[in-house]
């Protein structure tokens, strides 16, 4: 199992780790950092939760 995350929720920063983990036959757990603020809306998280 490989767990990856980017504290800025920028999936571009974890793409290579996710791909490498899959290529190595690993299960990958990609995580997001969650917070409450005017910027961090439901739409913000839906957009970032899209598959890589």
N, CA, C and O atoms as a Tripos MOL2 file, in Angstrom:
@<TRIPOS>MOLECULE
protein
  208   207    52     0     0
PROTEIN
NO_CHARGES

@<TRIPOS>ATOM
      1 N           0.8510   -1.1710    0.0000 N.3       1 UNK1
      2 CA          0.0000    0.0000    0.0000 C.3       1 UNK1
      3 C           0.8930    1.2280    0.0000 C.2       1 UNK1
      4 O           1.8360    1.3220    0.7860 O.2       1 UNK1
      5 N           0.5970    2.1570   -0.8740 N.am      2 UNK2
      6 CA          1.3140    3.4230   -0.9480 C.3       2 UNK2
      7 C           0.3260    4.5390   -0.6750 C.2       2 UNK2
      8 O          -0.7150    4.6120   -1.3280 O.2       2 UNK2
      9 N           0.6270    5.4060    0.2700 N.am      3 UNK3
     10 CA         -0.2180    6.5520    0.5860 C.3       3 UNK3
     11 C           0.5060    7.8110    0.1630 C.2       3 UNK3
     12 O           1.6460    8.0450    0.5640 O.2       3 UNK3
     13 N          -0.1640    8.6320   -0.6580 N.am      4 UNK4
     14 CA          0.4250    9.8860   -1.1320 C.3       4 UNK4
     15 C          -0.5610   11.0180   -0.9260 C.2       4 UNK4
     16 O          -1.7750   10.8190   -0.9580 O.2       4 UNK4
     17 N          -0.0170   12.2160   -0.7140 N.am      5 UNK5
     18 CA         -0.8580   13.4050   -0.6430 C.3       5 UNK5
     19 C          -0.0020   14.6270   -0.9060 C.2       5 UNK5
     20 O           1.2210   14.5870   -0.7720 O.2       5 UNK5
     21 N          -0.6440   15.6930   -1.2730 N.am      6 UNK6
     22 CA          0.0060   16.9750   -1.4300 C.3       6 UNK6
     23 C          -0.7480   17.9600   -0.5470 C.2       6 UNK6
     24 O          -1.9660   18.0900   -0.6680 O.2       6 UNK6
     25 N          -0.0510   18.6430    0.3260 N.am      7 UNK7
     26 CA         -0.7010   19.5330    1.2820 C.3       7 UNK7
     27 C          -1.4680   20.6710    0.6130 C.2       7 UNK7
     28 O          -2.3480   21.2680    1.2320 O.2       7 UNK7
     29 N          -1.1460   20.9770   -0.6350 N.am      8 UNK8
     30 CA         -1.8530   22.0310   -1.3700 C.3       8 UNK8
     31 C          -2.9870   21.4820   -2.2290 C.2       8 UNK8
     32 O          -3.6440   22.2300   -2.9520 O.2       8 UNK8
     33 N          -3.2120   20.1710   -2.1450 N.am      9 UNK9
     34 CA         -4.2460   19.4990   -2.9530 C.3       9 UNK9
     35 C          -4.0530   19.7270   -4.4410 C.2       9 UNK9
     36 O          -5.0230   19.8480   -5.1890 O.2       9 UNK9
     37 N          -2.8090   19.7850   -4.8660 N.am     10 UNK10
     38 CA         -2.4730   19.9350   -6.2820 C.3      10 UNK10
     39 C          -2.0970   18.5500   -6.8010 C.2      10 UNK10
     40 O          -0.9810   18.0790   -6.5840 O.2      10 UNK10
     41 N          -3.0320   17.9100   -7.4840 N.am     11 UNK11
     42 CA         -2.8170   16.5250   -7.9040 C.3      11 UNK11
     43 C          -1.6450   16.3720   -8.8690 C.2      11 UNK11
     44 O          -1.1220   15.2690   -9.0290 O.2      11 UNK11
     45 N          -1.2290   17.4520   -9.5090 N.am     12 UNK12
     46 CA         -0.0580   17.3620  -10.3990 C.3      12 UNK12
     47 C           1.1720   16.9410   -9.6070 C.2      12 UNK12
     48 O           2.0800   16.3220  -10.1610 O.2      12 UNK12
     49 N           1.2150   17.2640   -8.3310 N.am     13 UNK13
     50 CA          2.3720   16.9380   -7.5020 C.3      13 UNK13
     51 C           2.4220   15.4750   -7.0810 C.2      13 UNK13
     52 O           3.4580   15.0180   -6.5960 O.2      13 UNK13
     53 N           1.3390   14.7330   -7.2500 N.am     14 UNK14
     54 CA          1.3460   13.3160   -6.8480 C.3      14 UNK14
     55 C           1.1480   12.3650   -8.0180 C.2      14 UNK14
     56 O           1.1860   11.1480   -7.8370 O.2      14 UNK14
     57 N           0.9380   12.9030   -9.2170 N.am     15 UNK15
     58 CA          0.6750   12.0460  -10.3790 C.3      15 UNK15
     59 C           1.7630   10.9910  -10.5830 C.2      15 UNK15
     60 O           1.4530    9.8170  -10.7870 O.2      15 UNK15
     61 N           3.0190   11.3920  -10.5320 N.am     16 UNK16
     62 CA          4.0890   10.4290  -10.7980 C.3      16 UNK16
     63 C           4.1410    9.3490   -9.7120 C.2      16 UNK16
     64 O           4.4270    8.1890  -10.0090 O.2      16 UNK16
     65 N           3.8710    9.7160   -8.4740 N.am     17 UNK17
     66 CA          3.8680    8.7280   -7.3930 C.3      17 UNK17
     67 C           2.7260    7.7350   -7.5630 C.2      17 UNK17
     68 O           2.9100    6.5350   -7.3620 O.2      17 UNK17
     69 N           1.5560    8.2270   -7.9300 N.am     18 UNK18
     70 CA          0.4050    7.3460   -8.1480 C.3      18 UNK18
     71 C           0.6820    6.3950   -9.3030 C.2      18 UNK18
     72 O           0.4490    5.1920   -9.1840 O.2      18 UNK18
     73 N           1.1740    6.9180  -10.4110 N.am     19 UNK19
     74 CA          1.4700    6.0570  -11.5660 C.3      19 UNK19
     75 C           2.5480    5.0250  -11.2340 C.2      19 UNK19
     76 O           2.4130    3.8520  -11.5810 O.2      19 UNK19
     77 N           3.6110    5.4590  -10.5670 N.am     20 UNK20
     78 CA          4.6940    4.5350  -10.2180 C.3      20 UNK20
     79 C           4.2030    3.4330   -9.2860 C.2      20 UNK20
     80 O           4.5640    2.2670   -9.4450 O.2      20 UNK20
     81 N           3.3830    3.8080   -8.3220 N.am     21 UNK21
     82 CA          2.8180    2.8090   -7.4210 C.3      21 UNK21
     83 C           1.9750    1.7850   -8.1550 C.2      21 UNK21
     84 O           2.0860    0.5860   -7.9010 O.2      21 UNK21
     85 N           1.1330    2.2540   -9.0660 N.am     22 UNK22
     86 CA          0.3030    1.3310   -9.8460 C.3      22 UNK22
     87 C           1.1660    0.4380  -10.7270 C.2      22 UNK22
     88 O           0.9180   -0.7640  -10.8270 O.2      22 UNK22
     89 N           2.1730    1.0160  -11.3640 N.am     23 UNK23
     90 CA          3.0590    0.2220  -12.2250 C.3      23 UNK23
     91 C           3.8020   -0.8470  -11.4270 C.2      23 UNK23
     92 O           4.1380   -1.9010  -11.9680 O.2      23 UNK23
     93 N           4.0580   -0.5870  -10.1580 N.am     24 UNK24
     94 CA          4.7390   -1.5590   -9.2970 C.3      24 UNK24
     95 C           3.7650   -2.5690   -8.6900 C.2      24 UNK24
     96 O           4.1640   -3.4340   -7.9110 O.2      24 UNK24
     97 N           2.4830   -2.4510   -9.0540 N.am     25 UNK25
     98 CA          1.4870   -3.3950   -8.5610 C.3      25 UNK25
     99 C           0.9510   -3.0630   -7.1800 C.2      25 UNK25
    100 O           0.3260   -3.9060   -6.5370 O.2      25 UNK25
    101 N           1.1880   -1.8610   -6.7270 N.am     26 UNK26
    102 CA          0.7380   -1.4580   -5.3930 C.3      26 UNK26
    103 C          -0.6630   -0.8700   -5.4410 C.2      26 UNK26
    104 O          -1.0880   -0.3280   -6.4610 O.2      26 UNK26
    105 N          -1.3650   -0.9810   -4.3380 N.am     27 UNK27
    106 CA         -2.6100   -0.2460   -4.1620 C.3      27 UNK27
    107 C          -2.2220    1.1410   -3.6750 C.2      27 UNK27
    108 O          -1.3710    1.2800   -2.7970 O.2      27 UNK27
    109 N          -2.8440    2.1640   -4.2420 N.am     28 UNK28
    110 CA         -2.4720    3.5350   -3.9110 C.3      28 UNK28
    111 C          -3.6310    4.2280   -3.2100 C.2      28 UNK28
    112 O          -4.7670    4.2100   -3.6830 O.2      28 UNK28
    113 N          -3.3220    4.8300   -2.0880 N.am     29 UNK29
    114 CA         -4.2880    5.5980   -1.3250 C.3      29 UNK29
    115 C          -3.8790    7.0720   -1.4610 C.2      29 UNK29
    116 O          -2.9260    7.5170   -0.8210 O.2      29 UNK29
    117 N          -4.5980    7.8160   -2.2890 N.am     30 UNK30
    118 CA         -4.3020    9.2350   -2.4740 C.3      30 UNK30
    119 C          -5.2340   10.0380   -1.5610 C.2      30 UNK30
    120 O          -6.4490    9.8420   -1.5580 O.2      30 UNK30
    121 N          -4.6380   10.9360   -0.7960 N.am     31 UNK31
    122 CA         -5.4050   11.6770    0.2010 C.3      31 UNK31
    123 C          -5.4140   13.1730   -0.1140 C.2      31 UNK31
    124 O          -4.5360   13.6870   -0.8070 O.2      31 UNK31
    125 N          -6.4290   13.8520    0.4160 N.am     32 UNK32
    126 CA         -6.5120   15.3020    0.3220 C.3      32 UNK32
    127 C          -6.5070   15.8850    1.7230 C.2      32 UNK32
    128 O          -6.9670   15.2620    2.6810 O.2      32 UNK32
    129 N          -5.9800   17.0860    1.8170 N.am     33 UNK33
    130 CA         -6.0250   17.8260    3.0670 C.3      33 UNK33
    131 C          -7.3470   18.5750    3.1120 C.2      33 UNK33
    132 O          -7.7100   19.2520    2.1510 O.2      33 UNK33
    133 N          -8.0690   18.4580    4.2220 N.am     34 UNK34
    134 CA         -9.3840   19.0680    4.3490 C.3      34 UNK34
    135 C          -9.3400   20.2110    5.3540 C.2      34 UNK34
    136 O          -8.7550   20.0910    6.4310 O.2      34 UNK34
    137 N          -9.9630   21.3070    4.9850 N.am     35 UNK35
    138 CA        -10.0810   22.4350    5.8940 C.3      35 UNK35
    139 C         -11.3630   23.1960    5.5720 C.2      35 UNK35
    140 O         -11.9580   23.0040    4.5110 O.2      35 UNK35
    141 N         -11.7700   24.0300    6.4620 N.am     36 UNK36
    142 CA        -12.9370   24.8780    6.2430 C.3      36 UNK36
    143 C         -12.4780   26.3170    6.0410 C.2      36 UNK36
    144 O         -11.7440   26.8680    6.8610 O.2      36 UNK36
    145 N         -12.9130   26.9090    4.9570 N.am     37 UNK37
    146 CA        -12.6330   28.3130    4.6840 C.3      37 UNK37
    147 C         -13.5480   28.7530    3.5490 C.2      37 UNK37
    148 O         -14.1870   27.9110    2.9170 O.2      37 UNK37
    149 N         -13.6240   30.0390    3.2810 N.am     38 UNK38
    150 CA        -14.4440   30.5030    2.1670 C.3      38 UNK38
    151 C         -13.9810   29.9480    0.8110 C.2      38 UNK38
    152 O         -14.7860   29.8230   -0.1120 O.2      38 UNK38
    153 N         -12.7160   29.6220    0.6890 N.am     39 UNK39
    154 CA        -12.1690   29.0900   -0.5660 C.3      39 UNK39
    155 C         -12.4200   27.5950   -0.7080 C.2      39 UNK39
    156 O         -12.6100   27.1020   -1.8200 O.2      39 UNK39
    157 N         -12.4230   26.8780    0.3900 N.am     40 UNK40
    158 CA        -12.5270   25.4200    0.3750 C.3      40 UNK40
    159 C         -13.9920   24.9840    0.4280 C.2      40 UNK40
    160 O         -14.4940   24.5440    1.4620 O.2      40 UNK40
    161 N         -14.6510   25.1200   -0.7050 N.am     41 UNK41
    162 CA        -16.0740   24.7980   -0.8370 C.3      41 UNK41
    163 C         -16.2390   23.3430   -1.2820 C.2      41 UNK41
    164 O         -15.2630   22.6590   -1.5930 O.2      41 UNK41
    165 N         -17.4780   22.8930   -1.3050 N.am     42 UNK42
    166 CA        -17.7480   21.5550   -1.8400 C.3      42 UNK42
    167 C         -17.2470   21.4490   -3.2760 C.2      42 UNK42
    168 O         -16.6600   20.4340   -3.6500 O.2      42 UNK42
    169 N         -17.4710   22.4800   -4.0810 N.am     43 UNK43
    170 CA        -17.0240   22.4750   -5.4820 C.3      43 UNK43
    171 C         -15.5020   22.3440   -5.5820 C.2      43 UNK43
    172 O         -14.9970   21.6670   -6.4770 O.2      43 UNK43
    173 N         -14.7770   22.9840   -4.6760 N.am     44 UNK44
    174 CA        -13.3160   22.8980   -4.6400 C.3      44 UNK44
    175 C         -12.8840   21.4450   -4.4910 C.2      44 UNK44
    176 O         -12.0110   20.9750   -5.2220 O.2      44 UNK44
    177 N         -13.4980   20.7280   -3.5370 N.am     45 UNK45
    178 CA        -13.1110   19.3480   -3.2850 C.3      45 UNK45
    179 C         -13.5900   18.4020   -4.3780 C.2      45 UNK45
    180 O         -12.8970   17.4340   -4.6930 O.2      45 UNK45
    181 N         -14.7460   18.6550   -4.9600 N.am     46 UNK46
    182 CA        -15.2300   17.8230   -6.0630 C.3      46 UNK46
    183 C         -14.2580   17.9180   -7.2350 C.2      46 UNK46
    184 O         -13.9160   16.9030   -7.8400 O.2      46 UNK46
    185 N         -13.8130   19.1260   -7.5570 N.am     47 UNK47
    186 CA        -12.8740   19.3140   -8.6680 C.3      47 UNK47
    187 C         -11.5740   18.5700   -8.4180 C.2      47 UNK47
    188 O         -11.0280   17.9600   -9.3370 O.2      47 UNK47
    189 N         -11.0750   18.6090   -7.2060 N.am     48 UNK48
    190 CA         -9.8000   17.9710   -6.8970 C.3      48 UNK48
    191 C          -9.9150   16.4730   -6.6900 C.2      48 UNK48
    192 O          -8.8990   15.7790   -6.7070 O.2      48 UNK48
    193 N         -11.1010   15.9600   -6.4970 N.am     49 UNK49
    194 CA        -11.2830   14.5260   -6.2910 C.3      49 UNK49
    195 C         -11.4110   13.7540   -7.6020 C.2      49 UNK49
    196 O         -11.5260   12.5290   -7.5930 O.2      49 UNK49
    197 N         -11.3900   14.4580   -8.7180 N.am     50 UNK50
    198 CA        -11.4850   13.7920  -10.0210 C.3      50 UNK50
    199 C         -10.2890   12.8490  -10.1780 C.2      50 UNK50
    200 O          -9.1840   13.1750   -9.7440 O.2      50 UNK50
    201 N         -10.4990   11.6960  -10.7870 N.am     51 UNK51
    202 CA         -9.4000   10.7310  -10.9770 C.3      51 UNK51
    203 C          -8.2360   11.3330  -11.7520 C.2      51 UNK51
    204 O          -8.4210   12.1550  -12.6490 O.2      51 UNK51
    205 N          -7.0480   10.9080  -11.3890 N.am     52 UNK52
    206 CA         -5.8450   11.3590  -12.0800 C.3      52 UNK52
    207 C          -5.7180   10.6110  -13.3850 C.2      52 UNK52
    208 O          -4.7690   10.8350  -14.1350 O.2      52 UNK52
@<TRIPOS>BOND
     1     1     2 1
     2     2     3 1
     3     3     4 2
     4     3     5 am
     5     5     6 1
     6     6     7 1
     7     7     8 2
     8     7     9 am
     9     9    10 1
    10    10    11 1
    11    11    12 2
    12    11    13 am
    13    13    14 1
    14    14    15 1
    15    15    16 2
    16    15    17 am
    17    17    18 1
    18    18    19 1
    19    19    20 2
    20    19    21 am
    21    21    22 1
    22    22    23 1
    23    23    24 2
    24    23    25 am
    25    25    26 1
    26    26    27 1
    27    27    28 2
    28    27    29 am
    29    29    30 1
    30    30    31 1
    31    31    32 2
    32    31    33 am
    33    33    34 1
    34    34    35 1
    35    35    36 2
    36    35    37 am
    37    37    38 1
    38    38    39 1
    39    39    40 2
    40    39    41 am
    41    41    42 1
    42    42    43 1
    43    43    44 2
    44    43    45 am
    45    45    46 1
    46    46    47 1
    47    47    48 2
    48    47    49 am
    49    49    50 1
    50    50    51 1
    51    51    52 2
    52    51    53 am
    53    53    54 1
    54    54    55 1
    55    55    56 2
    56    55    57 am
    57    57    58 1
    58    58    59 1
    59    59    60 2
    60    59    61 am
    61    61    62 1
    62    62    63 1
    63    63    64 2
    64    63    65 am
    65    65    66 1
    66    66    67 1
    67    67    68 2
    68    67    69 am
    69    69    70 1
    70    70    71 1
    71    71    72 2
    72    71    73 am
    73    73    74 1
    74    74    75 1
    75    75    76 2
    76    75    77 am
    77    77    78 1
    78    78    79 1
    79    79    80 2
    80    79    81 am
    81    81    82 1
    82    82    83 1
    83    83    84 2
    84    83    85 am
    85    85    86 1
    86    86    87 1
    87    87    88 2
    88    87    89 am
    89    89    90 1
    90    90    91 1
    91    91    92 2
    92    91    93 am
    93    93    94 1
    94    94    95 1
    95    95    96 2
    96    95    97 am
    97    97    98 1
    98    98    99 1
    99    99   100 2
   100    99   101 am
   101   101   102 1
   102   102   103 1
   103   103   104 2
   104   103   105 am
   105   105   106 1
   106   106   107 1
   107   107   108 2
   108   107   109 am
   109   109   110 1
   110   110   111 1
   111   111   112 2
   112   111   113 am
   113   113   114 1
   114   114   115 1
   115   115   116 2
   116   115   117 am
   117   117   118 1
   118   118   119 1
   119   119   120 2
   120   119   121 am
   121   121   122 1
   122   122   123 1
   123   123   124 2
   124   123   125 am
   125   125   126 1
   126   126   127 1
   127   127   128 2
   128   127   129 am
   129   129   130 1
   130   130   131 1
   131   131   132 2
   132   131   133 am
   133   133   134 1
   134   134   135 1
   135   135   136 2
   136   135   137 am
   137   137   138 1
   138   138   139 1
   139   139   140 2
   140   139   141 am
   141   141   142 1
   142   142   143 1
   143   143   144 2
   144   143   145 am
   145   145   146 1
   146   146   147 1
   147   147   148 2
   148   147   149 am
   149   149   150 1
   150   150   151 1
   151   151   152 2
   152   151   153 am
   153   153   154 1
   154   154   155 1
   155   155   156 2
   156   155   157 am
   157   157   158 1
   158   158   159 1
   159   159   160 2
   160   159   161 am
   161   161   162 1
   162   162   163 1
   163   163   164 2
   164   163   165 am
   165   165   166 1
   166   166   167 1
   167   167   168 2
   168   167   169 am
   169   169   170 1
   170   170   171 1
   171   171   172 2
   172   171   173 am
   173   173   174 1
   174   174   175 1
   175   175   176 2
   176   175   177 am
   177   177   178 1
   178   178   179 1
   179   179   180 2
   180   179   181 am
   181   181   182 1
   182   182   183 1
   183   183   184 2
   184   183   185 am
   185   185   186 1
   186   186   187 1
   187   187   188 2
   188   187   189 am
   189   189   190 1
   190   190   191 1
   191   191   192 2
   192   191   193 am
   193   193   194 1
   194   194   195 1
   195   195   196 2
   196   195   197 am
   197   197   198 1
   198   198   199 1
   199   199   200 2
   200   199   201 am
   201   201   202 1
   202   202   203 1
   203   203   204 2
   204   203   205 am
   205   205   206 1
   206   206   207 1
   207   207   208 2
@<TRIPOS>SUBSTRUCTURE
     1 UNK1         2 RESIDUE 1 A UNK
     2 UNK2         6 RESIDUE 1 A UNK
     3 UNK3        10 RESIDUE 1 A UNK
     4 UNK4        14 RESIDUE 1 A UNK
     5 UNK5        18 RESIDUE 1 A UNK
     6 UNK6        22 RESIDUE 1 A UNK
     7 UNK7        26 RESIDUE 1 A UNK
     8 UNK8        30 RESIDUE 1 A UNK
     9 UNK9        34 RESIDUE 1 A UNK
    10 UNK10       38 RESIDUE 1 A UNK
    11 UNK11       42 RESIDUE 1 A UNK
    12 UNK12       46 RESIDUE 1 A UNK
    13 UNK13       50 RESIDUE 1 A UNK
    14 UNK14       54 RESIDUE 1 A UNK
    15 UNK15       58 RESIDUE 1 A UNK
    16 UNK16       62 RESIDUE 1 A UNK
    17 UNK17       66 RESIDUE 1 A UNK
    18 UNK18       70 RESIDUE 1 A UNK
    19 UNK19       74 RESIDUE 1 A UNK
    20 UNK20       78 RESIDUE 1 A UNK
    21 UNK21       82 RESIDUE 1 A UNK
    22 UNK22       86 RESIDUE 1 A UNK
    23 UNK23       90 RESIDUE 1 A UNK
    24 UNK24       94 RESIDUE 1 A UNK
    25 UNK25       98 RESIDUE 1 A UNK
    26 UNK26      102 RESIDUE 1 A UNK
    27 UNK27      106 RESIDUE 1 A UNK
    28 UNK28      110 RESIDUE 1 A UNK
    29 UNK29      114 RESIDUE 1 A UNK
    30 UNK30      118 RESIDUE 1 A UNK
    31 UNK31      122 RESIDUE 1 A UNK
    32 UNK32      126 RESIDUE 1 A UNK
    33 UNK33      130 RESIDUE 1 A UNK
    34 UNK34      134 RESIDUE 1 A UNK
    35 UNK35      138 RESIDUE 1 A UNK
    36 UNK36      142 RESIDUE 1 A UNK
    37 UNK37      146 RESIDUE 1 A UNK
    38 UNK38      150 RESIDUE 1 A UNK
    39 UNK39      154 RESIDUE 1 A UNK
    40 UNK40      158 RESIDUE 1 A UNK
    41 UNK41      162 RESIDUE 1 A UNK
    42 UNK42      166 RESIDUE 1 A UNK
    43 UNK43      170 RESIDUE 1 A UNK
    44 UNK44      174 RESIDUE 1 A UNK
    45 UNK45      178 RESIDUE 1 A UNK
    46 UNK46      182 RESIDUE 1 A UNK
    47 UNK47      186 RESIDUE 1 A UNK
    48 UNK48      190 RESIDUE 1 A UNK
    49 UNK49      194 RESIDUE 1 A UNK
    50 UNK50      198 RESIDUE 1 A UNK
    51 UNK51      202 RESIDUE 1 A UNK
    52 UNK52      206 RESIDUE 1 A UNK
